[in-house]
Every structure is written in C-alpha cells, then in structure tokens.
Amino acid sequence: MPRQKARVTIHEVARRAGVSVATVSRVFNNSDLVTKQTGEKIRSVARRLNYIPNASARSLSMKRTETIGMLLPDMHGEFFSEIIRGADAIAHKEQYHLLVSASHSNKEELETAIKMMSGRVDGFILMSPHLDSETLVGRYLKSVPTVILTSSEARGMHDSIRIDNVGAARQVMRHLISLGHRRIAIVKGDPGNEDAEERLAGYHAELRANSIDVTDELIVCGDFTERSGHAAGRILLDLKYRPTAVFASNDEMAIGVLRCFREEGIKVPQEIAVAGFDDIQISSLIHPSLTSVHVDISDLGSLAAERLIEVLADGTKRKTVKSIVLPSRLVVRNSTLTTTHADAVISHATSVQ
C-alpha cells in the first residue's frame, strides 16, 4: 500500500516563501499588516505546494469559527427549506459555514442544541415561535450575536426579522369578504405559536371591521401540517351550517383542506372558497391553484444571515438593533375566484381605466 503523502505545513510555505510563519498566518487571516506583493508571493507558493490552511488553528488565532448556527423548530417542508436556502446562499457568498439544527418545537431540545453549538459558531439565527423568546435569549444568548426570526418578543435585545401576520391575514379576509362571504372559517396553527396567534388576530380584526360576528365553531385548530388541514376540513364539513370560505393559516393546511373537500365532492370555490398563507411553490401548481399571501420566505433566511454577518463584522462597535418586517402581498388564484368573480374583476379594471 503506497504511503500517504504528508500534508504540507505552514512552516514549509514560510520556508519556501522566505518569510516568517506569522506572516503566512496573517495572509490567510486576511490581515492588513502584509503588503500586497508579499501576500501574492505567499499565496503563489501555497498554491504550488497545494497547501490547505488549518481551519481549526485559524479559528483559534482569530477567535472565530466562521460558522453560523441556525436553529429552527423543524426542517420538514418547503417553508423551512426556503429559509435554509436563503441563509446558506449568503453564508456561502461571505465564506461562512451554516450549521443547522431543529428543536422540534421542544424547549429541552432547543436548549441542548444551543449548548452544543455554543463555542462552535460565531452567532445564531433563531426561530422559536413556540417559546418565550425573550427569556430564552436572555438566559442563553444575551451576549452572543443573534438574529431572531418571526418572533416579536426578543426585539430590543437582538435584531429581528418577521412577517406582518396581522396585516397579511386582514388582506386575505378583506378579499373573501369582498367576494360576498360572511361565514368564513379559519384553520389556525398551534396554540401558543406566535405566527398562529397573530394570523388569528388579523382574522378577528377584519371581521369586526366589517361588523361580522365571530362564530367559535368556525375556528378550528391545526398544527401547520397538511394532515391537520385535512382533519379541519372534515370538522367544517360536519357542521350544520357550513362555511362558504376557509382561511388556512398556512398553505400546507390549506392543501389539506382542499384534499378533504375534493374527496367529499365539494366544489372549490363554487361551494366553499379556500385561501392560504406563505405562497409556497406548489400553491400555484395544484388544482385549483391556491389563493395565498405571498412572502419571500427565502428572504427570511438571507436577510437574517446578512444582518448577523454585519453584526459579527462590527464586533464591539455594534450598530442599533434592527427590527425588519417583510412585505407581503395577496396572490389571488382559482381557489377563491370563480369565473363570475374573475369576469367582474376584469370588468371593474376596464371601467377604471
């Protein structure tokens, strides 16, 4: 068996380039203390020798790992994969690694993940909609650069990026009410989930604004999964007086509702209209295509990574804490708009011109 070639060391690069080991180290740590000419010479020698800098040693010398920790409640489904994709694109561009873990919406698992990542990452991107984020961050991440996703409770301590859930939910309800619906159901997310509670608040606010009574039987719990949406659809169809429209708090549940209605022969939107939230890719591909609130989900990840890297670059000269609210827009599709409605919309648009 041939002997494995020994790895080229920083000492060999320094000897061949005629400089000190410290100078080579400075070059690969992007220090400004080395002239451009010397830096180019050292890099040329390193390439010729196939020298690979020791990442661990570099991290120790810089007290940096060049790694970002991302903690999400789950990693299943398009919503979370888009957040990861957005963050990973920025991390890759800025030469950072992304270390991702899921808490499964469990406090103990999240605490364990934070402890395991601490010291291995330079900062955190944290999404924890089920927990008291302010207490969590104050206990574990008070002095660690952190960007909070979708939670409002930790604003003021760390930067946050979130969705205007209340305003977006009101857009959905306004649309359904404009189509003549008055008996509108909502499939809400998990109790205690901040996104779910805010979307429910938007539902209530728009009903009140239009003097429409809230009916408790039209508020059905889900857990943001297609399975729970299907179960909610079944509950709504069993009511003595069925709703004429359903607002599901995310697209996964809306798709579950649509599947239930299709199995039971309910025509959408002729008998019951359905709208969702998030506008994941499949929403435009299913039949009928789903009316949904469009949010650039990958922006949640990319903006969080951009902001965290900015904070890390600032070091002790940290700028003012930022709170960013992502814009959203309602995308109207066939699940709420019948041919008659579409003709009316076109007629109205023509008359306005």
N, C-alpha and C positions, 0 to 999 in steps of 0.2 A: 504494500500500500504506500503510495507516494506521500512524502512528508508535506504537511500543510505549510504554505508559505507564511512566515511570521508577519504580523501586522506592522506596517510602518508606523513609527512613533514620532511624536512631536520633536524629540531630540534629534532624530535623523533629518527631519525637514530643516531644523535650525542649523545643523552642521553643514548641510548641502547649500543652504542659502547664505551661510556666513553671518548669521545673526544669533541673538540670544533666544532661548526658549520663551522668555517673557514676550519678546517682540512677535514671535509666531502666534502666541496666545492672543495678543492684542489684535492682530489682524483678523483672526477667526471669531473674535468677540466684537468685531466692527468698531474698534476703538479709534478715536480721532488723533491719538498720540503717535501714529505711524504715518510716514509720508506716503503719498500715492505710489511713488516709484518703488519704494521698498515693499509696499503691500502687494503690488503687481508681481514683483520678483518672487515673493514668498508663495503666492498662490500658484504661480507658474511651476515652481519646484514641487509644490504639493500635488498638482495635477500629474506631473511627470512620474511621481512616486506612488500615485494612487493613494494618497494619504486621506484618511477619513477622520475628522476631528472627533474626539471623545465627548459625546453629548453629556455624559454624567459629570465629567470633570469641568466641562464648560458651564454647566448649570451651577455647580458648586462655586466656581470662581465668580459668577455673575449673581449668585443667589437668586437665580431664575430657572424655571423649568421649561419655559417656552411652551407651556401646555395650559389649556383652558378646560376647566371641569364644567360639564353641563349635566344638571340634574333635572329630570323630567318625571312626571307622575306615571308615564307609560311610554312605550316606544312603538306600540302597535297602531297601525292605521296611517292614512295619508297626512293627517294633521301634524302628527309628531315627526314623521319622516321629512316633511317640508321644513319644519323648524330646524331640524338637524342639518338638512341640506343647505339652508341659508347660512347657518353659523359655520359650517365646515368650509364653505366657499371663501368666506372672509378669513377664517383661520389659515387656510392653505395659502391664500394670497399674501398674508402677513407673516408667513413662515411660523405659524403656531400649530401645535397638535391639538386635537379635540378629543377629550376623554368623556364618554357619555355613560350615564347610569340611570336606571329607572327606580323610583321609590315605590311603585305600585300603589301610590296614594296611602302609604303606610308610614306613620311617623317614625317608628323604630328603624325601618329600613332606610329612610332618608337620613336619619342621624348617623347610622352606620356608614352610609355612603360618604357623607361629609367628612367623617373622621378618617375614613380610608383614603380619601383624596387629599386631605389637608397635608401640606408639605410636598405633595406631588404635582400640584397645579399652582399657577400664579394667581388665579382668580376663578370665580364661579359665575355661571349663568344658571339661575334657579327658577324653576316653575313649580310652585307648590300651592295650587288653588284650594286644596282641602284643609290646609293648616293655617294656624295663626302665624303669618309670615313675619310679623314684627318681632314676636317673641323668639321665633326660630333664628332669625338673622341676628338678633341681639345676643343670643346665647352662644351661637357657634361662629358667626361670620361678621361680627361687629367690626373687626379690624382687617378683614380680608376684602379686597376689591370684588364687588358682587353686583350683578345686574339682575333685577327681579323681573320675571315675565308674568304678565296678566294679573298681577296682584296689586291692589292699591294700598294695602296695609303697611308695606315697608317703605313707602315713599317718604323722603325726608332723611332717611338713613343711607339708602343706596339708590342708584339710578333705577328707573323702572320703565318698561315698555308694555303698553297694554292696549286693549281694544275698547272702543266706546260701545260697550254691550247694551247699555240702556238706550242710547240714541239709535243704534242699529236695529234693535228689537222694535222700537217705535216705528222705524221705516217699514218693516215687514207688516206690522199691524195696520199702519196707515194705508198701505197698498191693499190689504184684504178688505178693510172697511170701505175703501173707495170702490170696490167691486160689488158692494152691497151686502157683504157678510156681516152678521151681527152675533151669530152663535159660533164663536171662534174658540177652539180648544188650544191648549199648549201642552207639549210634552217637554217637561223641564228636566234638567240634569240632576245630579246627586245633591241631596240636601247638604248644605254647608259648603258647596262648591261656589266660589265667588262669581265665576262666569255665569253659572246657572242662576244664581240669585239675582244678578244684575239684569239678565235677559228676562227673567220673570217680572222684575220691577218695570222694565220697559213695556211689557205686555199689559200690566195693570195700568200704567200711566196713560197709555193710548186709549184704552177702553174708557177710563174716567174722562179723558179729554173729549170723548165723543158721546158721553152720557150713556154708556152701555154697561149694564150690570155685570159684575163678575160672578160667574157660577162655579162653585167649588168642584162640581163633578166634571167640569171641563179642564181641570188642572190635573194632569197625570204625571207621575214620577217616572223618570228614566235614568239611565246612567251613561249616556253618551254613546251607547253601542247600538248597532243595528238590531240586535236581539231584543233589547229593551224597547226600541221603537215599534217593533212588530207586536210585542205584548201590549204596548199602549194603544196601538191601532185596534186590537181586539177589544180592549176595555171600552173604547169610544164607540165601536160598532154595537156593543151590547146595551148602550144607553137607550132609554125610551125615546128621548129626543136627541138624535144625533147632531153633531156639529156640522156646519156647512163648510168649515175651513179648519185646518190644523196648522199651527206653527210649531215646528220641532226645533229645539234649541241647538241642534247641530245637524249636519247633513246625514251622518250615519244613522241617527234615529229617524230622520225624515225618510230615508231609503227603506228602513224597516217598516214604517207606516205604509209606504207605497206598496211594499211587498204584501203586507196583510190585506190591504184594500184590493189588490189585484187578485189574490187568492179567493176573496169573497165576492168578486164580480162587481166591485164598486168602481164606477167610472170617475176618473180624476182628469180634469177638475169639475166635470159636469155635475156630479153629485156631491163630492167633497174636494175642495182645493187643498193643496199641501205646499208649505214653504219650509225652508231650512235655514241653516246658518253655517258659514265658513266657505261655501262655494268650492269644495274640493273638486278635483278634475272630473271624477265620474258623474258629478251632478249634471253636467251638460251632455253626457253620453247616454244616460238611461232614458227609458220611455215610460211616462212622459218626462221630458227634461225638467229639472227641478229649479224652481224659483228659490233664490238663496241670497244671503248677504255675502258679498264678495269682500274678503280680507286677503291681502297679500301675506299669506301665512309664512312664507319663507323669509319675509322681511322681519318677522319677529326674531328669527334666529340671526339674520345678517346684521340688523341694527344692534342687537344685543352684543354680538361679537365685536362689532366696530366700536361701540361705546366702551366695552370692557378693555379692549386693547388701547384705546385712547387714555383711559384712566391709568392703566399699567405704565404707559409711556410717561404720563405726568408725574408718577411717583408721589412724592410728598407734596408736590405743587398741584394738588387736585383741584379741578375746577368745581363750579357749583353743581350740586346734584341735579340731574335732569329727570323729568318725567315726560315721556313721549307717548302720545295717544295716536295709534294708527288710524288713518282714514278708512272708511268702508263705504260701499255703495250697494244698492239693491239691484240684483240682476233678475229681471222678470222673464220667466220661461213658461213652458206649456202646462206645468203642474198647477198654475193658478189662473192662467189666461185662456179662456175658451175662444173659439173662432169669433163669436159675437163680441166678446170683450176686445179682441185684437182689432176687429173692424172699427169699433168705437174709438179706440186709441188712435188709429190711423186717421179716422175722420176728424177727431179733435185736433191732431197735429196739423192736418191740412188746413183747417179753418183758422188756426193761429197764424200760419204763415202769410 
